[in-house]
Amino acid sequence: MQNPEITRRGLMLVLSSPSGAGKTTISRRILASDDNIDISVSVTTRSPRTGEVDGVDYHFLDRETVEAMIARGELLEHAEVHGNHYGTPKGAVEAALSDGRDILFDIDWQGTQQLSEHARSDLVSVFILPPSGAALESRLRTRAQDSDEVVQRRLAEAGNEISHYAEYDYIIVNQDIDESVARVTAILEGERSRRERQPGLGRFVRHLQDELDRAYAPDRSA
C-alpha cells in the first residue's frame, strides 16, 4: 500500500529592502520559477494606475470598506501611505496556507512587524541589503523611474529602513541578482522542510514504521 502523502502548511515569505536594493526583481524571479508560491494581493483605497488590474495588482476598494475591514480585524497588516490605506486580507492568506501554498510579501519593515505579531510561526522574513550606498544610488538612477527629488528622498529614507535588519530571519547582500535569487530559493526550500510545517509527517512516519515492521521485523512467535 502506498504511503500517505505528507501534507504541508504553507508559509509567508517576506522580502523587504530599501527601494532599489532588488527585492522586486527577486520576487518576480521567485514567482516565475516556483508554481507553489503566489504573491499577496493587498487591498487599497487608492485609484488604479494605468495598466493595473483589480484583483491582480490590488483589490481596489473604497475607504469605508477598508476601514470596516480594519475595525473587524480582517487585515493581517495595514498602513496608511500618502493618504491611502493598504492592507493584507487575512482570509485569503489563511486559506492558501491551510492548502499548503506559500504566499510572498513585498512589504516594508512596518508591515513585517505586524505580520510577526499576528502570525510569527508562519513567517519567514528576508531583508535585502545593497552592497554599498553608491550602488544603491546607481541602481535607483539607472532604472530611471523616479525624478531626482524622489531618488534623493528614497536614499534619505534608506538608512532608517536598513536599521531594522536585525528584525529579520535572513539577510542577503545583493551583490549579484542570480546569486541572490538562488539564496532566497534555498531559504524557501529549507523552510518548507521544517518539521513543524509538515502536519502530515507524523502519520507518514507511523505508516512507514508499520510497513517496515510487517515486512522486516523478526518473527518472535517461534
Summary of the structure (lengths in Angstrom):
residues: 222
radius of gyration: 21.5
end to end distance: 27.3
largest distance: 87.1
contacts: 617
relative contact order: 0.21
helix: 48%
strand: 19%
